[in-house]
Amino acid sequence: MSAKVVPLREVNAADVAGQFRRMADDLDSGEIAHIESMVAVAEQDGEIVLYGWGNIDGLRAIGMLSLGSTKLTRETLDQMEDDA
């Protein structure tokens, strides 16, 4: 399973609903390939809330979040090295 961080762009960063609409448009147009499973971590009123879409269950969500965290950490550290 490969991971890729895809920033949702060209929408006000504070407009989460607009970012989701843009992503849906990108899915419909084929700019983003078919998504089998998706997990989102949101902060709402100081609480962490998890959302899942597609072929998802608790175990798959744990795996995706773990792999995503590892990939994000690696890419962030690599970028910090490049910026130094």
VORO-178277 format. One record per residue (C-alpha): residue number from 1; residue in one letter; x, y, z. Coordinates in steps of 0.1 Angstrom, whole numbers. Layout:
REM VORO-178277
+-----+------+-------+-------+-------+
! seq ! type !     X !     Y !     Z !
+-----+------+-------+-------+-------+
! NUM !    A !     X !     Y !     Z !
...
+-----+------+-------+-------+-------+
END
This chain:
REM VORO-178277
+-----+------+-------+-------+-------+
! seq ! type !     X !     Y !     Z !
+-----+------+-------+-------+-------+
!   1 !    M !     0 !     0 !     0 !
!   2 !    S !    15 !    33 !   -10 !
!   3 !    A !     7 !    67 !     6 !
!   4 !    K !     7 !   101 !    -9 !
!   5 !    V !    -2 !   134 !     8 !
!   6 !    V !   -23 !   154 !   -15 !
!   7 !    P !   -29 !   190 !    -4 !
!   8 !    L !   -63 !   204 !   -11 !
!   9 !    R !   -56 !   237 !   -27 !
!  10 !    E !   -71 !   267 !   -45 !
!  11 !    V !   -97 !   270 !   -17 !
!  12 !    N !   -95 !   291 !    15 !
!  13 !    A !   -76 !   270 !    40 !
!  14 !    A !  -103 !   277 !    66 !
!  15 !    D !  -130 !   264 !    43 !
!  16 !    V !  -130 !   227 !    50 !
!  17 !    A !  -163 !   221 !    32 !
!  18 !    G !  -149 !   239 !     1 !
!  19 !    Q !  -118 !   217 !     3 !
!  20 !    F !  -140 !   186 !     4 !
!  21 !    R !  -160 !   199 !   -26 !
!  22 !    R !  -128 !   205 !   -45 !
!  23 !    M !  -116 !   170 !   -37 !
!  24 !    A !  -150 !   156 !   -49 !
!  25 !    D !  -146 !   175 !   -82 !
!  26 !    D !  -111 !   162 !   -86 !
!  27 !    L !  -124 !   126 !   -81 !
!  28 !    D !  -152 !   131 !  -106 !
!  29 !    S !  -128 !   146 !  -132 !
!  30 !    G !  -102 !   118 !  -127 !
!  31 !    E !   -75 !   142 !  -114 !
!  32 !    I !   -75 !   121 !   -83 !
!  33 !    A !   -77 !    83 !   -90 !
!  34 !    H !  -104 !    61 !   -75 !
!  35 !    I !  -102 !    60 !   -36 !
!  36 !    E !  -109 !    26 !   -21 !
!  37 !    S !  -107 !    38 !    15 !
!  38 !    M !  -103 !    71 !    33 !
!  39 !    V !   -98 !    81 !    69 !
!  40 !    A !   -99 !   117 !    82 !
!  41 !    V !   -89 !   130 !   116 !
!  42 !    A !  -108 !   162 !   125 !
!  43 !    E !  -106 !   186 !   155 !
!  44 !    Q !  -141 !   197 !   165 !
!  45 !    D !  -146 !   218 !   196 !
!  46 !    G !  -112 !   206 !   210 !
!  47 !    E !  -121 !   170 !   205 !
!  48 !    I !  -105 !   145 !   180 !
!  49 !    V !  -131 !   129 !   157 !
!  50 !    L !  -125 !   102 !   132 !
!  51 !    Y !  -143 !    97 !    99 !
!  52 !    G !  -141 !    69 !    74 !
!  53 !    W !  -154 !    64 !    39 !
!  54 !    G !  -154 !    35 !    15 !
!  55 !    N !  -140 !     0 !    23 !
!  56 !    I !  -131 !     8 !    59 !
!  57 !    D !  -133 !    -8 !    93 !
!  58 !    G !  -114 !    -2 !   126 !
!  59 !    L !   -84 !   -24 !   118 !
!  60 !    R !   -80 !    -9 !    83 !
!  61 !    A !   -83 !    26 !    97 !
!  62 !    I !   -56 !    19 !   123 !
!  63 !    G !   -33 !     7 !    96 !
!  64 !    M !   -40 !    36 !    73 !
!  65 !    L !   -34 !    61 !   101 !
!  66 !    S !    -2 !    44 !   112 !
!  67 !    L !    12 !    43 !    77 !
!  68 !    G !     0 !    78 !    70 !
!  69 !    S !    17 !    91 !   101 !
!  70 !    T !    50 !    74 !    92 !
!  71 !    K !    49 !    88 !    57 !
!  72 !    L !    40 !   123 !    68 !
!  73 !    T !    68 !   122 !    94 !
!  74 !    R !    94 !   110 !    69 !
!  75 !    E !    84 !   135 !    42 !
!  76 !    T !    83 !   164 !    68 !
!  77 !    L !   118 !   155 !    80 !
!  78 !    D !   131 !   152 !    44 !
!  79 !    Q !   117 !   186 !    36 !
!  80 !    M !   133 !   201 !    67 !
!  81 !    E !   166 !   187 !    56 !
!  82 !    D !   161 !   201 !    21 !
!  83 !    D !   153 !   235 !    36 !
!  84 !    A !   183 !   236 !    59 !
+-----+------+-------+-------+-------+
END
